[in-house]
C-alpha cells in the first residue's frame, strides 16, 4: 500500500464517524459535525480524502465559523484516528 493510501480515508467513513458521534457521544455539537461534513463534501469527489486535508478543513471551520465546537471536531479527529501535531486546530 502506498503512503498516500495509508494517509487517506474514504469519505464514507468520515460520514459514518460524523453520524456515530452525533448520535452517541455526549456533549458533541451536531451542527458543528454536519457543517464539517458539508464542507468535506463540497467537491463532487466522493472517494478518498487525505488525513491532512481533513485536519485542514477542521482548522478552516474553526477559523471562519467561530461558533463551531472545538470539542466536537476533536472527538471526530479521534474517531478517525487523525493523530498529528496539527490536531490542535484552535
C-alpha positions as CSV (number, residue, x, y, z in Angstrom):
1,X,0.0,0.0,0.0
2,X,1.3,3.4,-0.9
3,X,1.9,6.2,1.7
4,X,-1.0,8.2,0.0
5,X,-3.5,5.4,0.6
6,X,-2.3,5.0,4.2
7,X,-2.8,8.7,4.8
8,X,-6.2,8.7,3.2
9,X,-9.7,7.9,4.4
10,X,-12.8,7.1,2.4
11,X,-15.4,10.0,2.7
12,X,-18.0,7.3,3.5
13,X,-16.0,6.6,6.7
14,X,-16.0,10.3,7.5
15,X,-19.7,10.4,7.2
16,X,-20.2,7.3,9.3
17,X,-18.0,8.8,12.0
18,X,-20.0,12.0,12.0
19,X,-23.3,10.2,12.3
20,X,-21.9,7.9,15.1
21,X,-20.5,10.9,17.0
22,X,-23.7,12.9,16.7
23,X,-25.9,10.0,18.0
24,X,-23.6,8.5,20.7
25,X,-21.0,10.9,22.1
26,X,-22.4,13.2,24.9
27,X,-21.6,16.8,24.6
28,X,-20.8,17.0,20.8
29,X,-22.5,19.7,18.8
30,X,-24.4,18.0,15.9
31,X,-24.5,21.3,14.0
32,X,-20.7,21.6,14.0
33,X,-20.3,18.0,12.8
34,X,-22.8,18.4,10.0
35,X,-21.2,21.7,8.9
36,X,-17.9,19.9,8.8
37,X,-19.3,17.1,6.7
38,X,-20.9,19.5,4.3
39,X,-17.5,21.2,3.9
40,X,-15.8,17.8,3.3
41,X,-18.4,17.0,0.6
42,X,-18.2,20.4,-1.2
43,X,-16.3,18.7,-4.0
44,X,-18.1,16.1,-6.2
45,X,-15.3,13.6,-5.5
46,X,-16.7,11.0,-3.1
47,X,-13.6,8.8,-3.0
48,X,-10.7,9.3,-0.7
49,X,-9.6,12.4,1.3
50,X,-6.2,12.7,3.0
51,X,-5.9,13.0,6.7
52,X,-4.0,16.2,6.2
53,X,-6.9,17.6,4.2
54,X,-9.4,16.6,6.9
55,X,-7.3,18.4,9.6
56,X,-7.0,21.5,7.3
57,X,-10.8,21.5,6.9
58,X,-11.2,21.3,10.6
59,X,-8.8,24.2,11.1
60,X,-10.7,26.3,8.5
61,X,-14.1,25.6,10.0
62,X,-12.8,26.8,13.4
63,X,-11.2,29.8,11.8
64,X,-14.1,31.1,9.7
65,X,-17.1,29.8,11.8
66,X,-16.1,30.7,15.3
67,X,-19.4,29.3,16.7
68,X,-18.3,25.8,15.9
69,X,-17.4,23.4,18.7
70,X,-13.8,22.5,19.0
71,X,-14.6,19.6,21.3
72,X,-16.8,18.1,18.6
73,X,-14.1,18.3,16.0
74,X,-11.5,16.9,18.4
75,X,-13.8,13.9,19.1
76,X,-14.3,13.4,15.4
77,X,-10.5,13.6,14.8
78,X,-10.0,10.9,17.4
79,X,-12.6,8.6,15.9
80,X,-11.0,9.0,12.5
81,X,-7.5,8.4,14.1
82,X,-6.1,11.7,12.9
83,X,-3.1,11.6,15.1
84,X,-1.0,14.6,14.4
85,X,0.6,17.6,16.0
86,X,-1.9,19.5,13.8
87,X,-4.9,18.2,15.8
88,X,-4.7,21.4,17.8
89,X,-6.7,23.4,15.2
90,X,-7.9,26.1,17.6
